[in-house]
Amino acid sequence: VIKVADMTLNDSEGYDCEADITVNNVSYARDMTGNQWGTLCLPFAINPNAYSDCSFYQLNSVDNENSEIVLSRIDDPTIASGTPVLVRRNAAVDGISISATDAAMSKIIQTGSTAGDFTMVGTLTTLDALANNAYIINNDKFWNVGELISNEKATSVKVGAFHSYLLANTTSPSAQARMLSLSIGDDDTTAIDVLNAADNSEAEIYDLNGHRLSDLQKGMNIVKR
């Protein structure tokens, strides 16, 4: 086993090391703004509960009627190295920063979560040309690669290192959707937690009768930002 003092991962280089490496301090950072969604796949294990600026999610189910991928938040103490997940920034600062100590590095990609006809697939290196049955995340939605190419939005579609994408496992109608929205299928507390993560000084909150509220309440809220 090779021991390394410090390692900073970046999207331009990726990670493709064959050797067994343990890193005293490893870190990865990415620019993200607002309550932005992104995908993630890292070569070291992380504790999802150790971060207040972002939350981690996996696929839960598919709402075919609304063309939505329903997600559930990961509350397990460990996300194994090489696991493809979704990440949502939920703090007032820009970007996310993830780190670990005494980290065992691995280039092995784990099988991602599945929902209906879709599976999350991760990569530690840049993939230059995804298959037509893949979906990439952009503007908080998953977009079908084949549709982008057929509409001449692109000649090929790639995904960067330390990211993930959706792969449709069949050719059923639900797996041929042009675009899939994201929704959170956790309980009420989780949904409120996501809204509370934004700076409420920038928000006006109302009940369904139009009365101004001082904070989010359980049930339906109207939030104006």
Secondary structure, DSSP 8 states (H G I E B T S, - for coil): -EEEEEEEE-TTT-----S-EEEEEEEEEE---TT-EEEE--SS-B-GGG-SSEEEEEEEEEETTTTEEEEEE--SS-B-TT--EEEEE-SSSSSEEEEEEEEEE--------EETTEEEEEESS-BS---TTEEEEETTEEEEHHHHHHTTS-S---B-TTEEEEEE-S-SGGGG-SEEEEEE-S-HHHHHHHHHTS-GGG-EEE-TT--EESS--SS--EEE-
